[in-house]
């Protein structure tokens, strides 16, 4: 009995190849698109019959660069033909060899805008899009899917992008350039539907990036418990700090200074790039934000919060979940400090190889 996934895998491949052909000029597609799509379907069927999903993936590894190079070559030919036609038309009105601003925009600037938007997507959101697509295809193909061969290089690509984003200036510059290029390409670029869809996805992805790439601290409250993270960054800084987790960078280290008699926590931050130190004051509570102060005031002696007791009050957001009990002890490496009334305990927690945070946990 045949593999029931075969029709789905082949249908998905055929649809993706037809979409890929839309990168070619319309004239080329009208003349050669149908026979090329049919040839690909025949080759995909033959590859699947002989080697299963691995055969289809091997076919894609040959067909993808061939289709992309064909699309680029035909676009260049089409651009030259349009330019030659513009020369003829301008010559007919006595302006031979000269281009109007509109002609130049049509033949040079429009493709450049699209290329710029695609490049901005390549160094921002597209690695994550492709990783998500590979996971979806893996689910469709089921066990034995060859997607692992592709996931590794795409994951390395995504890691390089997150390394770029680990600095706020680079992240803002890349995002601003991507938004401007995508908007310009959508407004003035070629009217190719596939290109416009890619440009729109790039724009939406960059704008929504802080929402789905937000920072998660190394520890959260255990079920039924309560914990605050005074060092939790804002929306844009959260992207940068999350990228620092992936890049295994520690921008700042923290030290608990102590508690004042009225329940204010003081902690010190050391910025590793400059070795500058800053002191912060924080009063635990929903919506409370830390305040930068000149120095700690009114510190009183308080009890130590034992590391083992704190580990019972928190959980480590980890995938897969079965690794949570073993990863949690790695994120608290010292005792904490209890508040004067014993309601709270403050401790420094750390991603295993990444940024640190101050965690304030309810002890009751």
C-alpha positions in Angstrom: 0.0 0.0 0.0 1.4 3.5 -0.9 2.4 6.1 1.6 -0.7 8.2 2.3 1.6 11.3 2.8 2.9 11.1 -0.8 0.0 13.1 -2.4 0.3 15.8 0.3 4.1 16.1 0.0 4.0 16.2 -3.8 1.1 18.7 -3.9 3.0 21.0 -1.5 6.1 20.8 -3.6 4.3 21.5 -6.8 2.5 24.5 -5.3 5.8 25.9 -3.9 7.5 25.5 -7.3 4.7 27.3 -9.1 5.0 30.2 -6.6 8.8 30.2 -7.2 8.2 30.5 -10.9 6.4 33.8 -10.3 9.8 35.4 -9.6 10.4 35.1 -13.4 9.0 37.8 -15.8 5.4 37.4 -16.9 6.3 36.8 -20.5 8.7 34.0 -19.6 6.1 32.4 -17.3 3.4 32.5 -20.0 5.7 30.7 -22.5 7.6 28.3 -20.3 5.9 28.2 -16.9 3.4 25.3 -17.5 6.0 22.9 -19.1 8.5 23.7 -16.3 5.9 23.1 -13.6 4.9 19.8 -15.3 8.5 18.7 -15.6 9.1 19.4 -11.9 5.9 17.4 -10.9 7.1 14.4 -13.0 10.6 14.6 -11.4 9.1 14.9 -7.9 6.9 11.9 -8.4 9.9 9.8 -9.7 12.1 11.0 -6.8 9.4 10.1 -4.3 8.8 6.7 -5.8 12.5 5.9 -5.7 13.7 7.5 -2.4 10.7 8.9 -0.5 10.9 12.3 1.2 14.7 12.3 0.9 14.4 12.1 -2.8 12.0 15.1 -3.0 14.3 17.1 -0.7 17.3 16.3 -2.9 15.4 17.4 -6.0 14.6 20.7 -4.2 18.3 21.2 -3.5 19.0 21.0 -7.3 15.8 22.8 -8.4 15.9 25.8 -6.0 19.2 27.4 -7.1 18.4 26.6 -10.8 15.0 28.3 -10.6 16.5 31.3 -8.7 19.4 31.8 -11.2 16.9 31.5 -14.1 14.6 34.1 -12.5 17.6 36.5 -12.0 18.8 36.0 -15.6 15.4 36.6 -17.1 14.8 39.7 -15.0 18.1 41.1 -16.3 17.0 40.3 -19.9 13.6 41.9 -19.3 15.1 45.0 -17.8 17.5 45.4 -20.8 14.6 45.0 -23.2 12.5 47.6 -21.4 15.5 50.0 -21.4 16.0 49.5 -25.1 12.3 50.1 -25.7 12.5 53.3 -23.6 15.5 54.4 -25.8 13.4 53.9 -29.0 10.5 55.8 -27.6 12.6 58.7 -26.4 14.4 58.8 -29.7 11.1 59.2 -31.5 10.5 62.5 -29.7 14.0 63.8 -30.2 15.6 62.7 -26.9 17.7 59.7 -28.1 20.0 58.3 -25.4 18.5 60.3 -22.6 16.3 58.9 -19.8 13.7 60.7 -17.9 13.5 60.4 -14.1 10.5 58.2 -14.4 12.3 55.9 -16.9 15.3 55.6 -14.6 13.0 54.8 -11.6 11.2 52.1 -13.6 14.3 50.3 -14.9 16.8 50.7 -12.0 15.4 52.1 -8.8 12.3 49.8 -8.6 14.3 46.5 -8.7 16.8 48.1 -6.3 14.1 48.9 -3.8 12.8 45.3 -3.9 16.3 43.9 -3.6 16.9 46.2 -0.6 13.7 45.1 1.1 14.6 41.4 0.6 18.0 42.0 2.0 16.6 43.7 5.1 14.3 40.7 5.5 17.2 38.3 5.2 19.0 40.0 8.1 15.9 40.2 10.3 12.7 38.1 10.1 13.1 35.6 7.3 15.3 33.1 9.1 12.5 32.8 11.7 9.8 32.5 9.0 11.8 29.7 7.3 12.4 27.9 10.6 8.6 27.9 11.3 7.9 26.7 7.7 10.4 23.8 8.1 8.7 22.7 11.3 5.3 22.8 9.5 6.6 20.8 6.6 8.2 18.3 9.1 4.8 17.8 10.7 3.2 17.2 7.2 5.9 14.7 6.2 6.0 12.9 9.5 8.8 10.7 10.9 11.8 10.3 8.6 11.4 13.8 7.3 14.8 15.1 5.9 14.1 18.6 7.3 16.9 18.2 9.8 19.4 18.7 7.0 18.0 22.2 6.3 17.1 23.2 9.8 20.8 23.3 10.9 22.0 25.9 8.3 18.8 28.0 8.8 19.2 27.8 12.6 22.8 29.1 12.1 21.5 31.9 9.9 18.9 32.8 12.6 21.7 32.7 15.2 23.8 35.2 13.2 20.8 37.5 12.9 20.1 37.4 16.7 23.8 38.2 17.2 23.4 41.3 15.1 20.4 42.3 17.2 22.3 41.9 20.5 23.2 45.6 20.2 20.4 48.2 20.4 21.9 50.5 17.8 22.3 47.7 15.3 18.8 46.4 15.9 17.2 49.9 15.5 19.2 50.7 12.4 18.4 47.4 10.7 14.7 47.6 11.6 14.4 51.3 10.4 16.1 50.5 7.1 13.9 47.4 6.6 10.7 49.3 7.3 11.6 52.2 5.0 12.8 49.9 2.2 9.7 47.6 2.5 7.4 50.6 2.4 9.2 52.1 -0.6 9.3 48.8 -2.5 5.5 48.3 -1.9 4.8 51.9 -3.1 7.3 52.2 -6.0 8.7 48.7 -6.7 7.8 46.1 -9.3 4.1 45.0 -9.4 5.0 41.3 -9.1 2.6 39.7 -6.7 5.1 37.3 -5.2 7.6 40.1 -4.6 4.9 42.3 -3.0 3.8 39.5 -0.7 7.4 39.0 0.4 7.9 42.7 1.0 4.6 42.9 2.9 5.6 39.9 5.1 9.0 41.6 5.7 7.3 44.8 6.8 4.8 43.0 9.1 7.5 40.8 10.5 9.8 43.7 11.4 7.0 45.7 13.0 5.7 42.7 15.0 9.2 41.4 15.9 9.3 42.8 19.4 6.0 41.1 20.2 7.0 37.5 19.3 10.7 37.9 20.2 10.2 39.3 23.7 12.5 38.6 26.5 11.8 35.9 29.1 13.8 36.0 32.4 15.7 32.9 33.5 13.2 32.1 36.3 9.5 32.7 36.9 7.2 32.1 39.8 6.2 28.5 40.5 2.5 27.7 40.1 0.5 29.6 42.7 3.5 31.8 43.6 4.5 35.4 42.9 7.7 36.8 41.5 8.8 40.2 40.1 11.7 41.0 37.8 12.8 44.6 38.4 15.4 44.2 35.6 12.8 43.2 33.0 13.5 45.3 29.9 11.0 47.2 27.8 9.7 46.2 24.4 12.7 47.2 22.2 15.3 46.5 24.9 13.6 43.1 25.3 14.5 42.2 21.7 18.1 43.1 22.4 18.3 41.2 25.7 16.6 38.1 24.2 19.2 38.2 21.4 21.9 38.4 24.0 20.5 35.2 25.5 21.0 33.5 22.1 24.4 35.1 21.6 25.4 34.1 25.2 26.4 37.7 26.1 26.3 39.2 29.6 25.9 43.0 29.2 25.5 43.7 32.9 26.1 41.9 36.2 24.0 42.5 39.4 24.6 42.4 43.1 22.1 42.6 45.9 23.1 45.5 48.2 20.3 45.1 50.8 16.9 46.1 52.0 15.9 49.3 53.8 13.8 49.3 56.9 10.7 50.3 54.9 11.0 47.4 52.4 12.9 49.0 49.5 15.4 46.7 47.8 18.7 48.2 46.6 20.8 46.4 44.0 23.9 47.4 42.0 24.4 47.0 38.3 27.8 46.9 36.6 27.8 47.5 32.9 30.6 45.3 31.5 31.4 47.4 28.4 32.3 50.5 30.5 32.7 49.0 34.0 30.4 51.8 35.2 28.2 51.0 38.3 24.7 52.1 39.0 22.5 51.7 42.1 18.8 51.0 41.8 16.0 51.1 44.3 12.9 48.9 43.9 9.8 48.4 46.0 8.1 45.1 45.2 4.6 45.4 43.7 2.6 45.1 40.5 3.6 47.7 38.0 6.5 49.0 40.1 9.6 50.2 38.3 13.1 50.5 39.7 14.5 54.0 40.3 18.1 55.1 39.7 19.6 56.5 42.9 22.9 57.9 43.9 23.4 55.4 46.7 21.6 52.9 48.9 20.0 54.5 52.0 18.7 53.0 55.3 20.0 49.5 54.8 19.2 47.2 57.7 20.5 43.7 58.5 18.2 41.0 57.2 18.2 37.2 57.1 19.6 35.1 54.3 17.2 33.3 51.9 18.6 29.8 51.4 19.2 28.9 47.7 17.4 25.5 48.2 14.3 27.2 49.5 14.3 29.7 46.7 14.5 26.9 44.1 11.2 25.5 45.3 9.5 28.9 44.7 10.5 29.3 41.1 10.5 27.5 37.7 12.8 27.7 34.7 11.0 28.3 31.4 12.8 25.6 29.4 12.1 23.5 26.3 11.7 20.6 26.5 9.8 20.8 29.8 11.4 17.6 31.1 14.7 19.3 31.4 13.3 22.0 33.7 14.3 20.3 37.1 17.9 19.9 36.0 18.3 23.4 34.5 16.7 25.3 37.4 19.6 24.9 39.8 22.0 26.2 37.2 20.2 29.6 37.2 20.5 30.4 40.9 24.0 29.9 42.1 24.0 31.7 45.5 21.7 32.5 48.4 19.3 35.4 48.3 18.5 38.1 50.8 15.1 38.3 52.6 13.2 41.5 53.2 12.9 42.9 56.8 9.4 41.6 57.2 10.2 38.2 55.6 7.6 38.6 52.8 10.1 38.8 50.0 13.5 37.5 49.0 15.8 39.0 46.3 18.3 36.9 44.4 20.4 37.2 41.2 19.4 34.7 38.6 21.3 34.0 35.3 20.6 32.4 32.0 23.1 29.6 31.9 25.5 31.4 29.5 23.6 34.7 29.1 22.2 37.8 30.8 21.5 38.2 34.5 18.4 39.4 36.3 17.3 40.4 39.7 14.3 38.2 40.9 12.1 39.2 43.8 10.1 36.2 45.1 7.2 36.1 47.5 8.2 33.9 50.5 4.6 33.4 51.8 
